[in-house]
């Protein structure tokens, strides 16, 4: 993890951006996926704190990076993984969390998978 790329989440956990996927549509149409590496994720449960961090990433990181003017995605997916994982590849040894959000103005509305 390069220190200059690290993002400190509200919980204090550090993440680094892995990549952004534009070309894989989601179930509701245009979907943009923002993927992050969080090495400390292995020790972290999927709880309200994790959801709050992922919502914060959606609103503070993803929304400002969506091109305007341009098509607004129907869905933004935030992924946290404890290691880099190739998109679309099954990697059972990796711990990953996925959350989907609907952009609504300047906020991200959580959509349960």
C-alpha positions in Angstrom: 0.0 0.0 0.0 1.5 3.3 -1.0 1.1 5.9 1.7 0.3 8.7 -0.8 -2.7 6.7 -2.1 -4.1 5.7 1.2 -7.6 6.9 2.2 -8.4 7.0 5.9 -12.1 5.9 6.4 -14.2 7.4 9.2 -13.6 4.2 11.2 -9.8 4.8 11.0 -9.2 1.9 8.6 -6.9 2.6 5.7 -7.8 1.6 2.1 -6.2 2.2 -1.3 -8.0 2.5 -4.6 -7.5 -0.6 -6.7 -9.5 0.2 -9.9 -12.7 1.5 -11.3 -14.8 -0.7 -13.6 -17.1 1.0 -16.1 -17.7 -1.7 -18.7 -19.6 -4.3 -16.8 -23.3 -3.5 -16.6 -25.3 -4.2 -13.5 -28.8 -5.6 -13.1 -30.3 -2.1 -13.3 -28.3 -0.7 -16.2 -25.2 1.5 -16.1 -23.1 0.5 -13.1 -19.7 1.9 -12.0 -17.7 -0.2 -9.6 -15.1 1.4 -7.3 -12.8 -1.3 -5.8 -10.5 -0.7 -2.9 -7.8 -2.8 -1.1 -8.2 -2.9 2.7 -5.4 -5.1 4.2 -7.0 -4.9 7.7 -10.3 -6.2 6.4 -9.5 -9.8 7.4 -10.0 -8.7 11.1 -13.2 -6.7 10.4 -16.8 -7.9 10.5 -19.4 -6.9 8.0 -21.3 -4.6 10.3 -22.8 -1.1 10.5 -19.3 0.5 10.8 -18.2 -1.2 7.6 -21.4 -0.1 5.8 -20.9 3.5 7.1 -17.3 3.4 5.7 -18.6 2.1 2.3 -21.3 4.8 2.2 -18.6 7.4 2.9 -16.5 6.0 0.1 -19.5 6.2 -2.3 -20.3 9.8 -1.3 -16.8 11.2 -0.8 -14.8 9.3 -3.4 -17.0 7.8 -6.0 -19.6 10.5 -6.6 -17.0 13.3 -7.3 -15.3 11.0 -9.9 -18.4 10.4 -12.0 -18.1 12.4 -15.2 -20.4 15.3 -15.7 -21.9 16.0 -18.0 -22.4 12.4 -18.9 -24.7 9.5 -18.2 -25.5 9.1 -14.5 -25.1 5.4 -13.4 -28.1 3.6 -12.1 -25.9 2.0 -9.5 -22.5 2.4 -7.8 -20.9 -0.7 -6.3 -18.2 -0.2 -3.6 -15.9 -3.2 -3.1 -13.5 -3.7 -0.2 -11.0 -6.6 -0.4 -8.2 -7.6 1.9 -5.9 -8.1 -1.2 -6.0 -7.2 -4.9 -8.4 -9.4 -6.7 -8.9 -9.6 -10.5 -12.4 -8.4 -11.4 -14.8 -11.3 -12.1 -12.4 -13.9 -10.7 -13.4 -16.3 -7.9 -10.8 -15.9 -5.2 -12.1 -17.8 -2.1 -9.0 -17.0 0.0 -9.8 -13.2 -0.3 -12.2 -11.5 2.1 -14.4 -9.1 0.1 -17.4 -6.9 0.9 -19.7 -5.5 -1.8 -22.4 -2.8 -1.3 -24.6 -1.3 -4.0 -25.8 2.3 -3.9 -28.1 4.4 -6.0 -26.8 7.9 -6.6 -29.4 10.5 -5.7 -28.0 14.1 -6.0 -25.1 14.4 -3.7 -25.8 11.3 -1.6 -25.6 7.5 -2.1 -28.7 5.5 -1.1 -27.8 2.0 0.0 -29.5 -0.8 -2.0 -29.4 -4.1 -0.3 -28.0 -6.8 -2.6 
